[in-house]
Structure formats: structure tokens, C-alpha cells
Amino acid sequence: MEASVPPALRCARCGAAVDGTQHTRSGYVVGYYLLRTGRTEEAAVRRRDDEAPITYRRVVEPFDVVSCLRCFREPDVHRLWLGFGDQP
């Protein structure tokens, strides 16, 4: 029986295949950047019966955006990535 191999991750901007992060004894080399996003909805949680509920945004339809190192170094991509989720 063959082991299932997950599909290769590709950059959302240029389509290049990306490798995972490689670890060494003295450090690591990042293979790609991943932004987890998607459609959200408001949800609430109450830790104890006597506390007010805490409201947060829950991701209901997750979507991953992958960026290769070359595209991530582009100033416009980096700026968009860092500003993701900021309210106008």
C-alpha cells in the first residue's frame, strides 16, 4: 500500500513550489510564509457562569495563503502581509 503524499505547496503569487523549513544544529532556514485566513463569524465564549462573554472572530472557512521567499521579499507583498487584518 502506498503512503499518501500531501500535494506540494505553491506560492500564491508566482506559483513556485516551496520547501518546508529546514532545521540545523545552529539555526533554521525558512522555506515559505503561510497566512491562515478565511471567512469568519462572530462567536462568544464564557469561561464561568458568572463572567461576561468574551466576543471573538472564529474562522469558519479556513484558507491558507502561501508565499515563497522571493515574493515575500517584494516590498508590496511584505507590506500587504504585515498589514493583513488591520482595520481602516
PyMOL commands that set and color helices and strands:
alter all, ss='L'
color gray80, all
select helices_A, chain A and resi 69-72+75-83
alter helices_A, ss='H'
color red, helices_A
select strands_A, chain A and resi 22-23+28-29+33-45+54-67
alter strands_A, ss='S'
color yellow, strands_A
deselect
rebuild
show_as cartoon
